[in-house]
Amino acid sequence: MAGESSNLTAPSVAPQQQDALLRLLDVTCELAGHHTLDQILQTVTAGACESLGCERASLYLYDAEANEVYTRAVTELELQEIRSSADRGITGWVVRNRELANIPDPAADARWNAGFDRQTGFHTRNILAAPIVGPNDDRLLGVLQLLNKHGGTFGPFDEQVIRAFAAHAATALERADLVADAKLSHELQLAVNMGRRIQQSFLPRRLPEIPGYEVGAWWRPAELVSGDYYDIVPLKDGRLGLVVADVSGHGVGPSLLMASVRAMVHVLTRRRTEPGEIVPLLAETISPDLDGGTFLTLLMAALDPHTHELTYVNAGHGPAIVFHRETLTFQTLKSTSLPLGFMSDFSPLPGLKLTMGPGDLLILATDGLIELLNDAREMFGRRRLEQLVRQNCTLAAPDLVMAIQDAIAEFLGDSQPLDDVTLMVVERKLAAV
């Protein structure tokens, strides 16, 4: 702009031209305070029209995807919007060539498209149009077009002034894009943060106190929201329903599906008590929402704290294991069906049963835990998880969860988890001596 300014302020500038330059300076100062697109467009069109003494000014924005130019601001325009292909007309020529066009007699120019005049009754006598090009990325942003110079045609001085207006418009438009992007990013962040708070409210606010048992849990989304879900819900027959589920993928989409799963679980557990009945009903209800390759793994168990019997249905979920304290061995809660969404006909095996002995630990997690990768691309793995459980089996369930968290943090280092991680540990306490 320094070069342009020096040319415009040459000693031979006439009073009328001085007025034009002063108006350009006013517009430059006004643009510095504008951050919205409409303010910028209106200021540039009105300022250019007044500065160069013409009947009409239009600022066309360029839609690269559609290869079209369209107006958002014009002076005294009867139509709400003008939109046309960049392959035709004077404006289209400026877009394609990124050059200024000074047309003293449009009717005699082969590039001229008279459709606008026919539609509005306006008579275009002459045209001056300049490309608006981003100062940083050389991206075409639009075209500034002036019509019908008062008292004659547009001259060399007018060409310099419109180039200056176009340059200032480009800077303002680029700044407006940055402001709009920042605002959108902030609004999206607020929305996602709200989504995270809402989703966290779906998880148990407090882990229940179960006579003879300890419970610990951990939920860590890869993003701000998660496709993982765990819950502990009371059943009508006095047992406790333990649920861990994982929607494929992570982020907003899976988190919305998981919210639906949670709502359905809470409705169904008010009417049914057997996992073998609840999970098929859940599958029937949620399956229409599981399209495009999305699926849901889920384990639901009913724990009787008096008989210590655990009845479960496992729809392709893991890791799900029991550590038997007496024998120091692990038992896998094997799958009784495919995940929900794999097949339209969901037919799980009847609920399987096992007994929790004194000191036994029920470990329910999502695959994001064992599939964690560190900087060396090494997987955390089920074997590492089992070693941690065996080494820390004397800890209470909440402390065991903390020990696993610490081990994962050390394993990951600076790496970020690529998937959501959920862990629930249920411990049957040893009898007091």
BARO-216314 format. One line per 5 residues: their letters; for each residue x negated, y negated, z of C-alpha. Coordinates in Angstrom, 2 decimals, padded with zeros to 5 digits, always signed. Layout:
a	X,Y,Z; ...
This chain:
mages	+000.00,+000.00,+000.00; -002.95,-002.34,+000.51; -003.58,-002.47,-003.26; +000.07,-003.07,-004.01; +000.34,-005.89,-001.50
snlta	-002.70,-007.68,-002.95; -001.21,-007.55,-006.47; +002.14,-008.82,-005.27; +000.68,-011.79,-003.45; -001.30,-013.17,-006.34
psvap	-001.67,-017.03,-006.46; +000.71,-017.28,-009.45; +003.74,-015.98,-007.55; +006.78,-018.15,-008.26; +009.22,-019.28,-005.53
qqqda	+011.79,-016.71,-006.67; +009.15,-014.03,-006.48; +008.09,-015.24,-003.04; +011.68,-014.77,-001.89; +011.58,-011.23,-003.24
llrll	+008.37,-010.49,-001.33; +009.78,-011.97,+001.88; +012.85,-009.77,+001.51; +010.56,-006.77,+000.97; +008.73,-007.67,+004.18
dvtce	+012.04,-007.94,+006.05; +013.09,-004.51,+004.80; +009.73,-003.05,+005.84; +010.25,-004.35,+009.38; +013.85,-003.09,+009.46
laghh	+012.82,+000.38,+008.30; +010.36,+000.67,+011.18; +013.32,+000.65,+013.56; +015.51,+003.09,+011.62; +015.41,+006.83,+012.19
tldqi	+018.65,+008.06,+010.64; +019.01,+008.85,+006.96; +022.07,+006.66,+006.38; +020.42,+003.62,+007.98; +017.33,+004.03,+005.82
lqtvt	+019.25,+004.52,+002.58; +021.52,+001.54,+003.18; +018.63,-000.75,+004.15; +016.55,+000.18,+001.08; +019.38,-000.14,-001.46
agace	+020.71,-003.41,-000.09; +017.20,-004.86,+000.28; +016.05,-003.86,-003.20; +019.24,-005.15,-004.79; +018.93,-008.53,-003.06
slgce	+015.18,-008.81,-003.56; +015.23,-008.22,-007.32; +018.54,-009.93,-008.01; +020.57,-007.17,-009.64; +024.16,-005.98,-009.59
rasly	+023.76,-002.52,-008.18; +021.18,-000.35,-006.44; +021.34,+003.39,-005.84; +019.04,+005.67,-003.91; +019.27,+009.23,-005.20
lydae	+017.98,+012.05,-003.04; +016.48,+015.07,-004.77; +017.83,+018.56,-004.04; +014.95,+020.79,-005.17; +016.89,+024.01,-004.66
anevy	+019.73,+022.94,-006.94; +017.47,+020.72,-009.11; +019.98,+017.89,-008.70; +019.94,+014.27,-007.66; +022.73,+012.85,-005.54
travt	+023.58,+009.57,-003.88; +024.11,+008.95,-000.18; +023.90,+005.16,-000.39; +024.76,+002.74,-003.19; +025.89,-000.88,-003.40
elelq	+029.54,-001.49,-004.38; +030.11,+002.05,-005.63; +033.64,+003.15,-006.35; +032.78,+006.85,-006.10; +031.93,+008.57,-002.84
eirss	+029.01,+010.50,-004.30; +027.20,+010.82,-007.59; +025.58,+014.19,-008.21; +023.97,+015.25,-011.45; +021.40,+017.64,-012.86
adrgi	+017.79,+016.51,-012.87; +017.58,+017.84,-016.42; +019.51,+014.92,-017.88; +019.80,+011.14,-017.78; +017.33,+008.41,-016.93
tgwvv	+017.22,+009.48,-013.28; +016.51,+013.05,-014.30; +013.65,+011.88,-016.52; +012.11,+010.01,-013.57; +012.41,+013.17,-011.45
rnrel	+010.77,+015.39,-014.06; +007.96,+012.99,-014.93; +007.52,+011.21,-011.59; +007.09,+007.96,-013.50; +008.80,+004.59,-013.40
anipd	+011.41,+003.93,-016.10; +012.25,+000.38,-017.29; +015.12,+000.58,-019.79; +016.14,-002.83,-021.26; +018.92,-001.32,-023.43
paada	+020.24,+002.03,-022.11; +022.72,+002.49,-024.97; +019.80,+002.64,-027.41; +017.84,+005.15,-025.30; +018.23,+008.87,-026.08
rwnag	+017.80,+009.73,-022.38; +020.81,+007.67,-021.33; +023.86,+009.47,-019.92; +026.89,+007.19,-020.22; +029.14,+009.44,-018.12
fdrqt	+028.94,+007.21,-015.03; +030.00,+004.11,-016.96; +032.90,+005.96,-018.58; +034.05,+007.29,-015.20; +033.89,+003.97,-013.32
gfhtr	+034.32,+001.31,-016.02; +030.98,-000.20,-015.05; +028.80,-001.55,-017.91; +025.11,-000.80,-017.52; +023.01,-003.41,-019.38
nilaa	+019.54,-002.44,-018.10; +017.90,-000.02,-015.67; +014.81,+000.04,-013.49; +014.12,+003.33,-011.68; +011.14,+004.53,-009.62
pivgp	+010.32,+007.92,-008.07; +010.17,+008.23,-004.28; +007.29,+010.53,-003.42; +006.29,+011.70,+000.08; +003.04,+010.00,+001.20
nddrl	+001.67,+013.11,+002.93; +002.75,+016.11,+000.90; +003.35,+014.52,-002.54; +006.86,+015.96,-002.46; +009.51,+014.29,-004.61
lgvlq	+012.15,+012.88,-002.25; +014.35,+010.95,-004.63; +014.74,+008.06,-007.05; +015.44,+004.37,-006.39; +017.46,+002.91,-009.26
llnkh	+018.45,-000.71,-009.95; +021.03,-001.78,-012.53; +021.70,-005.08,-014.39; +019.12,-007.71,-013.57; +020.79,-011.10,-013.18
ggtfg	+019.90,-013.39,-016.07; +017.86,-010.96,-018.14; +015.87,-007.73,-017.99; +013.46,-006.28,-015.43; +009.87,-007.41,-015.88
pfdeq	+006.37,-006.35,-014.65; +006.80,-008.10,-011.30; +010.06,-006.21,-010.72; +008.24,-002.98,-011.48; +005.67,-003.75,-008.78
viraf	+008.34,-004.63,-006.24; +010.44,-001.50,-006.85; +007.30,+000.62,-006.46; +006.70,-001.05,-003.10; +010.31,-000.42,-002.05
aahaa	+010.00,+003.22,-003.15; +006.77,+003.65,-001.16; +008.33,+002.22,+002.00; +011.46,+004.34,+001.45; +009.29,+007.48,+001.12
taler	+007.55,+006.79,+004.43; +010.87,+006.12,+006.18; +012.54,+009.21,+004.70; +009.64,+011.43,+005.71; +009.77,+010.00,+009.23
adlva	+013.52,+010.59,+009.34; +012.96,+014.22,+008.31; +010.49,+014.66,+011.16; +012.90,+013.06,+013.65; +015.79,+015.22,+012.40
dakls	+013.66,+018.37,+012.59; +012.55,+017.50,+016.11; +016.14,+016.83,+017.16; +017.35,+020.08,+015.62; +014.52,+021.98,+017.26
helql	+015.38,+020.39,+020.62; +019.08,+021.18,+020.21; +018.31,+024.77,+019.23; +016.01,+025.09,+022.22; +018.75,+023.79,+024.51
avnmg	+021.24,+026.21,+022.97; +018.89,+029.17,+023.33; +018.04,+028.16,+026.92; +021.76,+028.05,+027.67; +022.14,+031.45,+026.02
rriqq	+019.37,+032.83,+028.20; +021.03,+031.49,+031.36; +024.37,+032.95,+030.30; +022.78,+036.29,+029.48; +020.93,+036.38,+032.79
sflpr	+024.26,+035.83,+034.51; +025.45,+039.08,+032.89; +022.77,+041.04,+034.73; +023.36,+042.05,+038.35; +023.03,+038.92,+040.49
rlpei	+021.92,+041.09,+043.40; +020.88,+044.68,+043.31; +023.32,+046.67,+045.45; +022.46,+048.14,+048.81; +022.99,+051.89,+048.46
pgyev	+022.82,+053.93,+051.66; +019.77,+056.17,+051.45; +018.50,+054.53,+048.23; +016.32,+051.64,+047.08; +016.69,+049.90,+043.71
gawwr	+014.28,+047.69,+041.76; +014.69,+046.14,+038.29; +012.86,+043.96,+035.78; +014.13,+042.31,+032.58; +011.79,+040.46,+030.21
paelv	+012.96,+039.28,+026.75; +010.46,+039.01,+023.91; +012.22,+035.76,+022.99; +014.41,+033.61,+025.21; +017.32,+036.00,+024.81
sgdyy	+017.31,+039.78,+024.70; +018.96,+042.82,+023.18; +018.25,+044.77,+026.39; +020.80,+045.30,+029.15; +020.89,+047.01,+032.50
divpl	+023.66,+047.16,+035.06; +024.87,+048.85,+038.21; +028.66,+049.02,+038.45; +030.86,+050.64,+041.10; +033.09,+053.46,+039.90
kdgrl	+036.58,+054.10,+041.27; +035.62,+057.49,+042.70; +032.91,+055.96,+044.95; +029.95,+056.73,+042.70; +027.70,+054.12,+041.12
glvva	+027.42,+053.69,+037.36; +023.83,+053.07,+036.20; +023.50,+051.67,+032.68; +020.46,+050.82,+030.54; +020.91,+049.92,+026.86
dvsgh	+018.92,+048.52,+023.97; +020.23,+047.00,+020.72; +017.74,+047.41,+017.86; +015.80,+044.22,+017.24; +015.60,+041.25,+019.55
gvgps	+016.72,+037.63,+019.62; +020.11,+035.96,+019.32; +021.93,+038.58,+017.21; +021.17,+041.57,+019.46; +021.84,+039.44,+022.55
llmas	+025.39,+038.68,+021.32; +026.02,+042.38,+020.71; +024.68,+043.19,+024.15; +027.09,+040.69,+025.70; +029.92,+042.64,+024.04
vramv	+028.53,+045.93,+025.33; +028.37,+044.59,+028.86; +031.98,+043.35,+028.71; +033.20,+046.72,+027.39; +031.29,+048.65,+030.04
hvltr	+032.92,+046.60,+032.80; +036.40,+047.16,+031.33; +035.94,+050.89,+030.75; +034.45,+051.61,+034.18; +037.63,+050.23,+035.77
rrtep	+039.63,+052.96,+034.06; +037.22,+055.88,+033.75; +034.61,+057.37,+036.03; +032.88,+060.01,+033.93; +030.00,+058.90,+031.65
geivp	+031.11,+061.64,+029.24; +034.41,+059.76,+028.80; +033.16,+056.18,+029.01; +030.34,+056.36,+026.45; +032.49,+057.81,+023.60
llaet	+035.10,+055.09,+024.21; +032.32,+052.50,+024.15; +031.00,+053.95,+020.88; +034.46,+053.82,+019.31; +034.88,+050.19,+020.31
ispdl	+031.41,+048.83,+019.45; +030.68,+050.81,+016.27; +032.47,+048.35,+013.91; +030.03,+045.66,+015.09; +026.97,+047.84,+014.43
dggtf	+026.39,+047.31,+010.74; +023.42,+046.57,+008.51; +021.25,+049.20,+010.16; +021.81,+047.93,+013.71; +022.14,+050.62,+016.36
ltllm	+022.39,+050.89,+020.13; +020.63,+053.32,+022.45; +022.28,+053.71,+025.84; +022.05,+055.83,+028.94; +024.84,+055.87,+031.49
aaldp	+024.60,+057.83,+034.71; +026.95,+058.24,+037.66; +025.13,+058.60,+040.98; +026.85,+060.06,+044.03; +024.91,+058.68,+047.02
hthel	+026.44,+061.31,+049.31; +025.72,+064.48,+047.33; +022.80,+062.89,+045.43; +024.13,+064.37,+042.21; +023.40,+062.44,+039.02
tyvna	+025.64,+062.96,+035.98; +024.51,+061.29,+032.77; +025.07,+060.83,+029.05; +022.08,+059.75,+026.99; +022.72,+058.26,+023.54
ghgpa	+019.18,+058.47,+022.19; +017.71,+056.29,+024.93; +014.26,+056.46,+026.45; +012.15,+056.46,+028.44; +014.50,+058.02,+030.99
ivfhr	+012.79,+060.26,+033.54; +013.03,+061.53,+037.09; +009.93,+061.93,+039.21; +010.36,+064.78,+041.69; +008.39,+063.88,+044.80
etltf	+008.15,+067.40,+046.19; +006.54,+068.92,+043.07; +004.94,+065.72,+041.68; +006.49,+066.52,+038.30; +008.59,+064.62,+035.79
qtlks	+011.91,+065.62,+034.30; +013.16,+063.97,+031.12; +016.81,+062.99,+030.89; +017.18,+064.43,+027.41; +019.44,+062.97,+024.76
tslpl	+023.01,+064.23,+024.58; +023.78,+062.39,+021.32; +022.37,+060.13,+018.64; +022.37,+056.37,+019.30; +025.59,+054.46,+018.77
gfmsd	+025.85,+053.26,+015.18; +023.89,+056.16,+013.66; +027.01,+058.10,+012.74; +030.68,+057.18,+012.50; +031.63,+060.36,+014.38
fsplp	+030.17,+059.98,+017.87; +030.36,+063.33,+019.67; +028.08,+063.53,+022.74; +027.47,+066.67,+024.70; +029.25,+066.85,+028.08
glklt	+027.54,+064.91,+030.86; +024.44,+066.67,+032.18; +023.72,+066.96,+035.90; +020.71,+066.96,+038.18; +020.10,+066.41,+041.88
mgpgd	+017.94,+063.64,+043.34; +015.76,+065.11,+046.08; +014.22,+063.14,+048.97; +011.63,+060.71,+047.59; +012.66,+061.29,+043.98
llila	+012.49,+058.35,+041.58; +014.81,+057.69,+038.64; +012.95,+055.63,+036.00; +015.12,+054.04,+033.31; +013.45,+051.70,+030.83
tdgli	+013.71,+050.52,+027.23; +011.25,+051.54,+024.55; +009.82,+048.00,+024.56; +007.95,+048.95,+027.74; +006.08,+051.97,+026.43
ellnd	+005.56,+050.43,+022.96; +003.74,+047.34,+024.26; +000.53,+046.66,+022.30; -002.59,+044.91,+023.62; -005.22,+042.98,+021.65
aremf	-006.91,+046.25,+020.65; -003.58,+047.47,+019.17; -003.46,+050.13,+021.87; +000.01,+051.22,+023.00; +000.96,+051.19,+026.67
grrrl	+002.62,+054.57,+026.25; +004.71,+056.93,+028.35; +001.67,+058.72,+029.79; +000.36,+055.47,+031.28; +003.80,+054.79,+032.76
eqlvr	+003.93,+058.24,+034.35; +000.43,+057.84,+035.79; +001.49,+054.56,+037.40; +004.57,+056.18,+038.88; +002.60,+059.13,+040.23
qnctl	-000.12,+056.87,+041.72; +002.42,+054.54,+043.34; +005.19,+056.99,+044.23; +004.99,+056.15,+047.93; +005.99,+052.53,+047.26
aapdl	+009.57,+051.39,+047.65; +011.37,+050.95,+044.33; +011.06,+047.12,+044.18; +007.33,+047.38,+044.95; +006.87,+050.07,+042.32
vmaiq	+008.50,+047.78,+039.75; +006.06,+045.02,+040.76; +003.11,+047.40,+040.44; +004.21,+048.33,+036.91; +004.64,+044.65,+036.04
daiae	+001.11,+043.89,+037.25; -000.31,+046.81,+035.28; +001.47,+045.62,+032.13; +000.17,+042.06,+032.58; -003.38,+043.38,+032.92
flgds	-002.90,+045.66,+029.91; -001.53,+042.90,+027.66; -004.04,+040.20,+028.52; -003.26,+037.30,+026.18; -001.01,+039.38,+023.91
qpldd	+002.69,+038.62,+023.78; +005.25,+041.46,+023.83; +006.89,+042.06,+020.46; +010.02,+043.62,+021.95; +012.26,+043.16,+024.96
vtlmv	+011.26,+045.03,+028.13; +013.66,+046.36,+030.77; +012.92,+048.63,+033.71; +015.16,+049.98,+036.48; +013.90,+052.22,+039.29
verkl	+016.24,+054.02,+041.68; +014.57,+055.75,+044.64; +016.13,+058.23,+047.03; +014.49,+057.43,+050.32; +012.68,+060.07,+052.34
aav	+014.52,+061.10,+055.47; +013.35,+059.22,+058.54; +011.09,+061.31,+060.77
